[in-house]
Amino acid sequence: MVAFKTTILKFNEKGEKTGWSYIEVPADIAQRLKRGNKKSFRVKGKLDHYSIKGIALLPMGGGSFIMAINTLMRKGIGKRHGAMLNVKLEVDKAPRILDPVFMECLAEEPEGLRFFKTLAKSHQHYFSKWIKDAKTEPTKAKRIAQAINALSRKLGFPEMMRALKANK
């Protein structure tokens, strides 16, 4: 496990990460976590006293990585961009499990399942996490139907989300 202090930052320019809160994981610390690695990988640990797991570190070039700090994490630590943060991280080797109800329903749609299996594991997990994060059973059922419909039309997660937003 590595421990360090950092500041919560925020992307302010236009681009795909506009508005993201994040922390930077310097190259030397990333190398202590996973020597020689230049690709995204998952970590677990603590942000102050808030526990995290299965969080991706994204490469930013020059050996440094960033970790997005989502709304739930910001609420958990009670801090916003500009605040100092005590960070403790280690590589998270736990296997990621796809939502079993989603997978059972997807098995009934061979075209959707075939396309789903062509997606990168990380993209498969976007669908599963979105479904798992539903707060109510009706919302979960609606999301499963939306995901299966999108996959049957050969839409990945970002394309599905754009299509859903356009239909609002």
C-alpha positions in Angstrom: 0.0 0.0 0.0 1.2 3.5 -0.8 0.2 6.6 1.1 0.5 10.2 -0.1 -1.2 13.6 0.2 -2.6 15.4 -2.8 -5.0 18.1 -3.8 -8.4 17.5 -5.4 -8.3 19.0 -8.9 -11.0 19.8 -11.5 -10.9 19.8 -15.3 -12.2 23.2 -16.3 -11.4 23.3 -20.0 -13.6 22.0 -22.8 -13.1 18.3 -23.6 -14.4 14.9 -22.6 -13.4 15.3 -18.9 -14.8 18.8 -18.4 -16.1 19.2 -14.9 -14.5 16.1 -13.5 -13.0 16.2 -10.1 -9.9 14.1 -9.8 -6.6 13.5 -8.1 -3.3 13.0 -9.7 -1.2 9.9 -8.9 2.4 10.8 -9.7 4.5 8.4 -11.8 6.7 7.4 -8.9 3.7 6.4 -6.8 2.0 4.6 -9.7 5.2 2.6 -10.3 5.2 1.6 -6.6 1.7 0.3 -7.1 2.3 -1.5 -10.4 5.8 -1.4 -11.7 6.3 -1.0 -15.5 2.5 -0.5 -16.1 1.3 2.2 -18.4 -2.3 1.1 -18.8 -5.4 1.7 -16.7 -5.8 -0.5 -13.6 -8.0 -0.7 -10.5 -7.2 0.2 -7.0 -8.7 0.1 -3.5 -7.9 1.9 -0.3 -8.9 5.1 1.5 -9.5 8.8 0.6 -9.1 10.3 4.1 -11.4 7.9 6.1 -13.6 7.0 3.1 -13.1 3.5 1.8 -12.9 2.8 -2.0 -12.6 -0.3 -4.1 -12.6 -1.1 -7.8 -11.7 2.5 -8.8 -9.8 2.9 -12.1 -6.5 4.9 -12.4 -6.3 6.3 -15.9 -2.9 7.0 -17.6 -2.2 10.6 -18.4 1.2 10.3 -20.1 4.6 10.7 -18.6 3.9 7.8 -16.2 1.3 9.7 -14.1 -2.3 8.6 -13.6 -5.5 10.3 -12.5 -8.4 9.0 -10.4 -11.8 10.5 -11.0 -13.6 11.5 -7.8 -17.3 11.0 -8.4 -20.2 12.6 -6.5 -20.5 9.7 -4.1 -16.8 9.8 -3.3 -16.9 13.6 -2.8 -19.9 13.3 -0.5 -18.1 10.5 1.4 -15.0 12.6 2.0 -16.9 15.8 2.4 -14.4 17.8 0.3 -14.4 19.6 -3.1 -11.7 20.6 -5.5 -8.9 22.5 -4.0 -9.0 20.5 -0.7 -6.1 18.4 0.6 -6.7 14.7 0.7 -4.8 11.8 2.4 -4.7 8.9 0.0 -3.9 5.2 0.7 -3.9 2.9 -2.3 -3.2 -0.6 -3.3 -3.9 -2.6 -6.5 -7.4 -4.1 -6.4 -7.2 -7.7 -7.6 -10.8 -8.6 -6.8 -12.6 -10.0 -9.8 -15.4 -7.8 -11.1 -18.8 -9.6 -11.2 -21.4 -8.7 -13.8 -25.0 -8.2 -12.5 -26.5 -11.7 -12.5 -30.1 -10.5 -13.3 -28.8 -8.5 -16.2 -26.8 -11.4 -17.5 -29.7 -13.8 -17.2 -32.0 -11.4 -19.2 -29.2 -10.8 -21.8 -28.9 -14.5 -22.3 -32.5 -14.4 -23.8 -31.3 -12.0 -26.5 -28.7 -13.8 -28.6 -27.8 -10.8 -30.8 -27.4 -8.5 -27.8 -25.3 -11.1 -26.0 -23.1 -11.7 -29.0 -22.4 -8.0 -29.3 -21.9 -7.6 -25.5 -19.2 -10.3 -25.6 -17.2 -8.3 -28.3 -16.9 -5.3 -25.9 -13.9 -4.8 -23.7 -14.4 -6.1 -20.2 -14.3 -2.5 -18.9 -17.2 -1.6 -21.3 -19.2 -4.6 -20.2 -18.8 -3.4 -16.6 -20.1 0.0 -17.5 -23.5 -1.6 -18.3 -23.5 -3.8 -15.2 -22.5 -1.0 -12.8 -25.1 1.4 -14.3 -27.8 -1.3 -13.7 -26.5 -2.2 -10.2 -26.5 1.5 -9.2 -30.2 1.8 -9.7 -31.9 2.8 -6.5 -35.2 1.0 -7.0 -36.2 -2.3 -8.6 -38.4 -0.5 -11.2 -35.4 1.6 -12.2 -33.2 -1.5 -12.4 -35.7 -3.3 -14.6 -36.0 -0.3 -16.9 -32.2 0.0 -17.2 -31.9 -3.8 -18.0 -34.4 -3.3 -20.8 -32.7 -0.2 -22.1 -29.3 -2.0 -22.0 -30.5 -5.1 -23.8 -32.3 -2.9 -26.4 -29.1 -0.9 -27.0 -26.9 -4.0 -27.2 -29.3 -5.7 -29.7 -28.8 -2.5 -31.8 -25.0 -2.9 -31.4 -24.7 0.3 -29.3 -21.9 0.5 -26.7 -22.5 2.2 -23.4 -21.6 5.7 -24.4 -23.7 5.5 -27.6 -26.6 4.1 -25.5 -26.4 7.0 -23.0 -26.3 9.6 -25.8 -29.3 8.0 -27.4 -31.2 7.9 -24.1 -30.4 11.6 -23.5 -31.5 12.5 -27.0 -34.9 10.8 -26.4 -35.7 12.8 -23.3 
